[in-house]
Amino acid sequence: PWSVAYKKGKSTKIDKDSIINYFQIPSEDLVIYHVTCNRGMKSGRWTAIGDDFPGLVAEEDTFNELQKECYICADELIDLNNMERKSFVIHFTKGPDLEDD
């Protein structure tokens, strides 16, 4: 099965059991990827870097657009990195605002 969901927050931890129950996914088939998001102080643009997802880097004008782009990138990177295709959740954590040009 292929299901996606997201949870965001500064220090929110995902309750894996709740996700498993909600989506009816066996625990061995669920992967949680952690992504840190930062906003540029001057530009206001959002960037994301996959903390444990090789190659996941994205930039968008809004946080909602960034979340969507991360799911698109994650789906493509799973194939490019020859990773086993499993159901996944992306846990978005807001990092500090960063100086930009």
C-alpha positions, 0 to 999 in steps of 0.5 A: 500500500502507498499512503502519505500523511504529514505532521508538522511542528517545532518539537512534535513527535509522530506517534507511529502507532496512531499512524499505523492504526489510522492508515491500517499499515503494518509497522514494518511497511511504514517509514518516517522521514524527517525534514527540516524547514527554514524560512529566509529572513529577507526573501521569505522563501521556505527551504527543506532538507531531508535529514534522513532522506538522501538528496531531498532539498526543496525551495518554495514560496510558501510552507504549504507549497514546500510540503507538496514539493517534498512529497513529489521529490520524495517519490522521485528520490525513492526511485532514483536511490533504488530505495524499497518502496514503502508507505511513508510519512514526512515529519516537518520540523521548523528550523530557525529563520536563515539569513539570505541574499 
